[in-house]
Amino acid sequence: MKIADDFYEKNKDHLHRRVARELRSARRIVDVGCGDCDLAGLLAEVQRREVIGVDIVDAVFPALSAKGRRPRCIKTDARALDFLADATVDAVVSVWALHELAAPMAVLREAMRILRPGGTILIVDFPRGSLAQRLWNEDYYTTGEVREMLRQVGFARVEARRIARRQLTWARGHNPPVRNGRS
């Protein structure tokens, strides 16, 4: 199966719309590894949600859109989101960033901390052996490794599969709901 080198760029808008559909019920979203904050911007504008984008690198974050909606984009380390209280976020999303994180397990633990009980984490990344690996020669996690990372942190109802002609890992988990005062 031949896949064009511009596959990811051509499918980016479709992927962002798919993420937006997946997170449609989330009222407060954190986008980890947001880059230029374009996904966060889409979520803020289209879904009219509170969206906070975080990235450790200097990025060109967007200005206020014509519709008056914009995400709050912050340069910070996702291992310590101290400006967010425990259990105050409905969803955490990370697109094309998990493999870039210096300490992914610490970031996933922080995501668990800020997610409300029942909240969702959605990870979309390039899997090992994908076109991305050939193009950029970076190390990526297998879909099974991403699934196991989420389980190790304590996420429940974890699912992970390959999508988009098997060129992306789509992984989802949930912060377990609190029962009888305990999680």
GULUM-130617 format. One line per field, with one value per residue: x, y, z of N, C-alpha, C in turn; residue number from 0. Coordinates in Angstrom, 1 decimal, always signed. Each point is the difference from the previous one (the first is absolute). Example, Ala and Ser with C-alpha at 12.3 -4.5 7.8 and 13.67 -1.06 7.14 Angstrom:
<nodes>
n.east = [+13.2/-0.4]
n.north = [-5.7/+1.1]
n.up = [+7.8/-0.7]
ca.east = [-0.9/+0.9]
ca.north = [+1.2/+1.1]
ca.up = [+0.0/+0.0]
c.east = [+0.9/-0.8]
c.north = [+1.2/+1.1]
c.up = [+0.0/+0.8]
nr = [0/1]
</nodes>
This chain:
<nodes>
n.east = [+0.8/-0.1/+0.7/-0.6/+1.1/-1.0/+0.0/+0.9/+0.7/-0.2/+0.3/+0.8/-0.6/+0.0/+1.3/+0.2/-0.7/+0.7/+1.1/-0.4/-0.3/+1.2/+0.4/-1.1/+0.0/+1.3/-0.1/+1.0/+0.9/+1.0/+0.7/+0.5/+1.0/-0.6/+1.3/-0.5/-0.5/+0.3/+0.3/+0.8/+0.5/+0.1/+0.5/+0.7/+0.3/+0.3/+0.7/+0.5/+1.2/+0.3/+1.0/+0.9/+0.8/+0.8/+1.1/+1.0/-0.3/+0.8/-1.2/-0.5/-0.4/-1.2/-0.3/-0.7/-0.8/-0.4/-0.1/+1.2/+0.3/+0.7/+0.9/+0.1/+1.0/+0.6/+1.1/+0.0/+0.6/-0.4/+1.2/-0.2/-1.3/+0.8/-0.3/+0.0/-1.1/+0.1/-0.2/+0.6/+0.4/-0.7/+1.0/+0.9/+0.5/+0.7/+0.3/+0.6/-0.2/-0.7/+0.4/-0.4/-0.8/+0.7/-1.2/-0.4/+0.6/+1.0/+0.0/+0.0/+0.9/+0.6/-0.2/+0.4/+0.9/+0.2/-0.1/-1.3/-0.6/+0.3/+1.0/+0.2/+0.9/+0.5/+0.6/+0.5/+0.6/+1.2/-0.4/+0.7/+0.9/-0.4/-0.7/-0.4/+0.1/-0.5/-0.9/-0.2/+0.1/-1.2/+0.1/-0.9/-1.1/-0.1/-1.1/+0.6/+1.1/-0.6/-0.6/+1.2/+0.6/-1.1/+0.0/+1.3/-0.4/-0.9/+0.2/-1.3/-0.7/+1.2/+0.1/+0.6/-0.1/+0.3/+0.1/-0.7/-0.5/-0.2/-0.1/-1.0/+0.5/-1.2/+0.4/-0.8/-0.1/-0.4/-0.1/+0.3/-1.3/-0.3/+0.2/-1.0/+0.3/+0.0/+1.1]
n.north = [-1.2/+0.8/+0.7/+1.0/+0.6/+0.6/-1.3/+0.3/+0.8/-0.9/-0.7/+1.0/+0.7/-1.1/-0.2/+1.2/-0.1/-1.1/+0.6/+1.0/-0.9/-0.5/+1.3/-0.2/-1.0/+0.1/+0.5/-0.7/+0.4/-0.9/+0.8/-1.2/+0.9/+1.2/+0.1/+0.2/-1.0/-0.6/-1.1/+0.6/+0.7/-1.1/-0.6/+1.1/+0.1/-1.2/-0.4/+1.2/-0.6/-0.2/+0.5/-0.8/+0.7/-1.1/+0.7/-0.8/+0.0/+1.0/+0.3/+0.1/+0.4/-0.4/+1.0/+0.9/-0.9/+0.0/-1.2/+0.5/-1.2/-0.3/-0.9/-0.5/+0.6/-0.9/+0.7/-1.3/-0.6/-1.0/-0.1/+1.4/-0.3/+0.7/+0.6/-1.3/+0.2/-0.9/-1.0/+0.9/-1.1/+0.1/+0.5/-0.9/+0.8/-0.9/+0.8/-1.1/-0.2/-1.1/-0.3/+1.2/-0.5/+0.8/+0.2/-0.8/-0.8/+0.9/+0.2/-1.3/-0.1/+1.0/-0.6/-1.1/+0.7/+0.6/-1.3/+0.4/-0.6/-1.0/+0.9/+0.5/-0.9/+0.8/-1.0/+0.8/-1.0/+0.2/-1.1/-0.9/+0.2/+1.2/+0.6/+0.5/-1.3/-0.4/+0.9/-0.2/-1.3/+0.1/-0.1/-0.9/+0.2/-1.3/-0.4/-1.2/+0.7/+0.7/-1.1/-0.6/+1.1/+0.1/-1.3/+0.1/+1.0/-0.9/+0.4/+0.2/-1.1/-0.4/+0.8/-0.8/+0.8/-0.6/+1.3/+0.6/-1.1/-0.2/+1.3/-0.2/+0.2/-0.6/+0.6/-0.7/+0.7/-0.4/+1.1/-1.0/-0.2/+1.0/-1.0/+0.3/+1.2/-1.1/+0.1]
n.up = [+0.0/-1.0/+0.9/-0.4/-0.3/-0.6/+0.3/+0.9/-0.8/-1.0/+1.0/+0.2/-0.9/-0.7/+0.4/-0.2/-1.1/-0.2/+0.4/-0.7/-0.9/+0.2/+0.0/-0.8/+0.9/-0.3/+1.2/+0.6/-1.0/+0.2/-0.8/+0.2/-0.1/+0.3/+0.0/-1.2/+0.8/-1.2/+0.5/+0.9/-1.0/-0.7/+1.0/+0.2/-1.3/-0.5/+1.0/-0.1/+0.2/+1.3/-0.7/+0.6/-0.8/+0.2/-0.1/+0.0/-1.3/-0.4/+0.0/-1.2/+1.1/-0.3/-0.8/+0.6/-0.2/-1.2/+0.4/+0.4/-0.5/+1.1/-0.2/+1.2/-0.6/+0.7/+0.1/+0.1/+1.0/-0.8/+0.5/+0.0/-0.1/+0.8/-1.2/-0.1/+0.6/+1.0/-0.9/-0.8/-0.7/-1.1/-0.7/-0.3/-0.9/-0.7/-0.9/-0.5/+1.3/+0.3/-1.2/+0.1/+0.9/+0.8/+0.6/-1.0/+0.8/+0.2/-1.3/-0.2/+1.0/-0.6/-1.2/+0.6/+0.5/-1.1/-0.5/-0.2/+1.1/-0.8/+0.3/-1.2/-0.3/-1.0/-0.4/-0.8/-0.4/-0.5/-0.5/+0.7/-1.0/+0.4/-0.9/+1.1/+0.3/-1.2/+0.1/+1.3/-0.2/+0.6/+1.4/-0.3/+0.7/+0.3/-0.7/+0.1/-0.3/-0.9/-0.4/+0.1/-0.7/-0.7/-0.2/-0.2/-0.7/-0.5/-1.3/+0.0/-0.4/+0.0/-1.0/-0.9/-1.1/-1.1/-0.5/-0.9/-0.5/+1.3/-0.4/+0.8/+1.2/+0.3/+1.1/+0.7/+1.1/+1.2/+0.6/+0.7/+0.0/+0.8/+0.9/+0.7/-0.6/-0.8/-0.6]
ca.east = [-0.8/+0.8/-0.5/+0.7/+0.8/-0.8/-1.2/-0.4/-0.5/-1.3/-1.0/+0.0/-1.3/-0.9/+0.3/-0.4/-1.5/-0.3/+0.2/-1.1/-1.2/+0.2/-0.1/-1.1/-0.7/+0.9/-0.2/+1.3/+0.9/+1.4/+0.7/+1.4/+0.8/-0.9/+0.7/-0.5/-1.3/-1.1/-1.1/-0.7/-0.8/-1.2/-0.9/-0.6/-1.0/-1.1/-0.8/-0.2/+0.4/+1.2/+1.1/+1.3/+1.1/+1.3/+1.1/+1.3/+0.8/-0.5/-0.9/-0.8/-1.4/-1.0/-0.7/-1.5/-0.6/-1.1/-1.2/+0.2/+0.4/+1.4/+0.5/+1.1/+1.2/+1.0/+1.3/+0.2/+0.3/-1.3/+0.2/-0.4/-1.0/-0.3/-1.0/-1.3/-0.4/-0.4/-1.4/-0.7/+0.0/-0.9/+0.7/+1.4/+0.3/+1.3/+0.1/+1.3/+1.0/+0.5/+1.4/+0.9/+0.1/+1.2/-0.4/-1.4/-0.8/-0.3/-1.0/-1.3/-0.4/-0.5/-1.3/-1.0/-0.3/-0.9/-1.2/-1.0/-0.4/-0.7/+0.5/+0.6/+1.3/+0.0/+1.4/+0.2/+1.4/+0.6/+0.5/+1.2/-0.2/-0.9/+0.6/+0.7/+1.4/+0.8/+0.2/+0.7/+1.0/-0.1/-0.5/-1.4/-0.5/-1.0/-1.3/-0.1/+0.7/-0.9/-1.1/+0.5/+0.3/-1.2/-0.4/+1.0/-0.3/-1.2/-1.2/-1.0/-0.6/+1.1/-0.1/+1.0/+0.0/+0.6/-1.0/+0.5/+0.9/+0.9/+1.1/-0.2/-0.6/-1.1/-0.1/-0.9/-0.2/-0.8/+0.3/-1.1/-0.9/+0.1/-1.0/+0.0/+1.1/+1.3/+0.0]
ca.north = [+1.2/+1.2/+1.2/+1.2/+0.7/+1.1/-0.6/+0.6/+1.4/-0.1/-0.6/+0.7/+0.6/-1.1/-0.5/+1.0/-0.1/-1.3/+0.3/+0.8/-0.8/-0.9/+0.8/+0.9/+0.3/+0.6/+1.5/+0.6/-0.9/+0.4/-0.6/-0.1/+0.0/+0.6/+0.6/+1.4/+0.1/+0.0/-0.9/+0.7/+1.1/-0.7/-0.4/+1.2/+0.7/-0.9/-0.7/+1.1/-0.6/+0.6/-0.9/+0.5/-0.7/+0.2/-0.5/+0.4/+0.8/+1.3/-0.1/+1.2/-0.3/+0.8/+1.2/-0.1/-0.3/+0.9/-0.4/+0.4/-1.1/-0.5/-0.8/+0.6/-0.8/+0.3/-0.7/-0.7/-1.4/-0.7/-0.9/+0.7/+0.9/+0.5/+1.0/-0.8/-0.8/-1.4/-0.4/+1.1/+0.0/-1.0/-0.7/+0.3/-0.5/+0.2/-0.4/+0.0/+0.5/-1.0/-0.4/+1.1/+0.3/-0.5/-0.9/-0.2/-0.5/+1.1/+0.8/-0.8/+0.1/+1.3/+0.0/-0.7/+0.9/+1.1/-0.4/-0.3/-1.4/-0.3/+0.8/-0.7/+0.3/-0.4/+0.1/-0.3/+0.1/-0.9/-1.3/-0.5/-0.6/+0.8/+0.9/+1.0/-0.5/+0.1/+1.4/+0.8/-0.8/+0.1/-1.2/+0.1/-1.2/-0.9/+0.2/-0.8/+0.7/+1.1/-0.6/-0.5/+1.2/+0.5/-0.9/+0.1/+1.3/-0.2/+0.2/-1.1/-0.2/+0.4/-0.6/+0.5/-0.7/+0.8/+0.6/+0.8/-0.9/-0.5/+1.0/+0.7/-0.6/+0.7/-0.6/+0.7/-0.5/+0.8/+0.1/-0.8/+0.7/-0.2/-0.8/+0.0/+0.8/-0.5/-0.3]
ca.up = [+0.0/-0.2/+0.7/-0.4/+1.1/+0.5/+0.6/+1.3/-0.2/-0.7/+0.9/+1.3/+0.2/+0.2/+1.3/+1.0/+0.1/+0.7/+1.4/+0.5/+0.2/+1.1/+1.2/-0.1/+1.3/+1.0/+0.1/+0.3/-0.6/+0.0/-1.2/+0.4/-1.2/-0.9/-1.1/-0.3/+0.6/-1.0/+0.5/+1.1/-0.6/-0.6/+1.1/+0.6/-0.9/-0.4/+1.1/+1.0/+1.2/+0.5/-0.4/+0.4/-0.7/+0.7/-0.7/+0.7/-0.9/-0.5/-1.2/-0.3/+0.4/-0.8/+0.6/+0.1/-1.3/-0.4/+0.7/+1.4/+0.8/-0.2/+1.2/+0.8/-0.4/+1.0/+0.0/+1.3/+0.0/+0.3/+1.2/+1.2/-0.4/+1.3/-0.1/+0.0/+1.2/-0.2/-0.4/-0.5/-1.4/-0.5/-1.0/-0.4/-1.4/-0.5/-1.4/-0.6/+0.9/+1.0/-0.2/+0.2/+1.4/+0.7/+1.1/-0.3/+1.2/+0.9/-0.6/+0.1/+1.4/+0.2/-0.7/+0.9/+1.2/-0.4/-0.5/+0.9/-0.1/-1.3/-1.1/-1.1/-0.6/-1.3/-0.5/-1.5/-0.4/-1.0/+0.5/-0.5/-1.3/-0.8/-0.9/+0.8/+0.4/-1.2/-0.3/+1.0/+0.7/+1.5/+0.6/+0.3/+0.8/-0.6/+0.6/+1.2/+1.0/+0.5/+0.9/+1.3/+0.8/+0.5/+1.1/+1.1/+0.8/+0.7/-0.8/-0.2/-1.3/-0.9/-1.4/-0.9/-1.3/-1.1/-0.9/-1.1/-0.8/+0.9/+0.2/+1.2/+1.2/+0.6/+1.3/+0.9/+1.3/+0.9/+1.5/+0.7/+0.8/+1.5/+0.5/+1.5/+0.5/-0.5/-1.5]
c.east = [+0.9/-0.8/+0.8/+0.7/-0.8/-1.3/-0.5/-0.6/-1.3/-1.1/-0.2/-1.4/-1.1/+0.3/-0.5/-1.5/-0.4/+0.3/-1.1/-1.3/+0.2/-0.1/-1.1/-0.7/+0.9/-0.1/+1.3/+1.0/+1.4/+0.7/+1.5/+0.9/-0.7/+0.7/-0.5/-1.5/-1.2/-1.1/-0.8/-0.9/-1.3/-1.0/-0.6/-1.0/-1.2/-0.9/-0.3/+0.2/+1.2/+1.1/+1.3/+1.0/+1.3/+1.1/+1.3/+0.9/-0.6/-0.8/-0.6/-1.5/-0.9/-0.5/-1.5/-0.6/-1.2/-1.3/+0.1/+0.3/+1.4/+0.3/+1.0/+1.2/+1.2/+1.3/+0.3/+0.3/-1.3/+0.2/-0.5/-0.9/-0.6/-1.1/-1.4/-0.2/-0.3/-1.4/-0.8/-0.1/-0.8/+0.8/+1.4/+0.3/+1.4/+0.1/+1.4/+1.1/+0.5/+1.4/+1.0/+0.2/+1.2/-0.3/-1.5/-0.8/-0.4/-1.1/-1.4/-0.5/-0.6/-1.4/-1.0/-0.3/-1.0/-1.4/-1.0/-0.3/-0.9/+0.5/+0.8/+1.4/-0.1/+1.5/-0.1/+1.5/+0.4/+0.4/+1.3/-0.3/-0.9/+0.8/+0.8/+1.4/+0.9/+0.3/+0.9/+1.0/+0.0/-0.5/-1.4/-0.3/-0.9/-1.3/-0.2/+0.8/-0.8/-1.1/+0.5/+0.4/-1.2/-0.5/+0.9/-0.3/-1.3/-1.3/-0.8/-0.5/+0.9/-0.3/+1.1/+0.0/+0.7/-1.1/+0.7/+1.0/+1.1/+1.2/-0.1/-0.5/-1.0/-0.3/-0.9/-0.1/-0.9/+0.5/-1.1/-0.9/+0.2/-1.2/+0.1/+1.2/+1.4/+0.0/+0.2]
c.north = [+1.2/+1.2/+1.2/+0.7/+1.1/-0.6/+0.7/+1.4/+0.0/-0.5/+0.8/+0.6/-1.1/-0.5/+1.0/+0.0/-1.3/+0.2/+0.9/-0.8/-0.9/+0.7/+0.9/+0.3/+0.6/+1.6/+0.7/-1.0/+0.6/-0.8/+0.0/-0.2/+0.6/+0.7/+1.5/+0.2/+0.0/-1.0/+0.6/+1.1/-0.5/-0.4/+1.1/+0.7/-0.8/-0.5/+1.0/-0.5/+0.8/-1.0/+0.7/-0.9/+0.2/-0.7/+0.5/+0.9/+1.3/-0.3/+1.3/-0.3/+1.0/+1.2/-0.3/-0.2/+1.0/-0.3/+0.3/-1.2/-0.3/-0.9/+0.9/-0.9/+0.4/-0.8/-0.5/-1.5/-0.7/-1.0/+0.7/+1.1/+0.6/+1.0/-0.6/-0.8/-1.4/-0.1/+1.2/+0.1/-1.2/-0.9/+0.5/-0.7/+0.3/-0.6/+0.2/+0.5/-1.0/-0.4/+1.1/+0.3/-0.7/-1.0/-0.3/-0.6/+1.1/+0.9/-0.7/+0.1/+1.4/+0.2/-0.7/+0.9/+1.1/-0.4/-0.3/-1.5/-0.2/+0.8/-0.9/+0.5/-0.6/+0.2/-0.4/+0.2/-0.9/-1.3/-0.4/-0.8/+0.8/+0.8/+1.1/-0.4/+0.1/+1.5/+0.7/-0.8/+0.2/-1.3/+0.2/-1.3/-0.8/+0.4/-0.7/+0.7/+1.2/-0.5/-0.3/+1.2/+0.6/-0.9/+0.1/+1.3/-0.2/+0.3/-1.3/+0.0/+0.5/-0.8/+0.7/-0.8/+0.9/+0.4/+0.6/-0.9/-0.5/+0.9/+0.8/-1.0/+0.9/-0.7/+0.9/-0.7/+0.9/+0.0/-0.8/+0.9/-0.3/-0.8/+0.0/+0.7/-0.4/-0.2/-1.4]
c.up = [+0.0/+0.6/-0.4/+1.2/+0.6/+0.7/+1.2/-0.2/-0.7/+1.0/+1.3/+0.3/+0.4/+1.4/+1.1/+0.2/+0.7/+1.5/+0.6/+0.2/+1.2/+1.4/+0.1/+1.4/+1.0/+0.0/+0.3/-0.5/+0.1/-1.2/+0.4/-1.2/-1.2/-1.2/-0.3/+0.4/-1.0/+0.4/+1.2/-0.5/-0.6/+1.1/+0.7/-0.8/-0.4/+1.1/+1.1/+1.4/+0.6/-0.3/+0.4/-0.7/+0.7/-0.9/+0.6/-0.9/-0.3/-1.3/-0.3/+0.3/-0.7/+0.7/+0.0/-1.3/-0.3/+0.8/+1.5/+0.9/-0.3/+1.2/+0.8/-0.2/+0.9/-0.3/+1.4/-0.2/+0.5/+1.2/+1.2/-0.4/+1.3/+0.0/-0.1/+1.2/-0.3/-0.5/-0.6/-1.5/-0.5/-1.0/-0.1/-1.3/-0.3/-1.4/-0.5/+1.0/+1.0/-0.2/+0.2/+1.5/+0.6/+1.1/-0.2/+1.2/+1.0/-0.6/+0.1/+1.4/+0.3/-0.6/+0.9/+1.2/-0.4/-0.5/+1.1/-0.1/-1.2/-1.2/-1.0/-0.4/-1.4/-0.6/-1.5/-0.3/-1.1/+0.6/-0.6/-1.3/-1.0/-1.1/+0.7/+0.4/-1.2/-0.3/+0.9/+0.9/+1.5/+0.5/+0.5/+0.9/-0.9/+0.6/+1.3/+1.2/+0.5/+0.8/+1.3/+0.9/+0.7/+1.2/+1.2/+0.9/+0.8/-0.7/-0.2/-1.4/-1.1/-1.4/-0.8/-1.3/-1.0/-0.9/-1.2/-0.8/+0.9/+0.3/+1.3/+1.1/+0.6/+1.3/+1.0/+1.3/+0.8/+1.4/+0.7/+0.8/+1.5/+0.4/+1.5/+0.6/-0.4/-1.5/-0.2]
nr = [0/1/2/3/4/5/6/7/8/9/10/11/12/13/14/15/16/17/18/19/20/21/22/23/24/25/26/27/28/29/30/31/32/33/34/35/36/37/38/39/40/41/42/43/44/45/46/47/48/49/50/51/52/53/54/55/56/57/58/59/60/61/62/63/64/65/66/67/68/69/70/71/72/73/74/75/76/77/78/79/80/81/82/83/84/85/86/87/88/89/90/91/92/93/94/95/96/97/98/99/100/101/102/103/104/105/106/107/108/109/110/111/112/113/114/115/116/117/118/119/120/121/122/123/124/125/126/127/128/129/130/131/132/133/134/135/136/137/138/139/140/141/142/143/144/145/146/147/148/149/150/151/152/153/154/155/156/157/158/159/160/161/162/163/164/165/166/167/168/169/170/171/172/173/174/175/176/177/178/179/180/181/182]
</nodes>
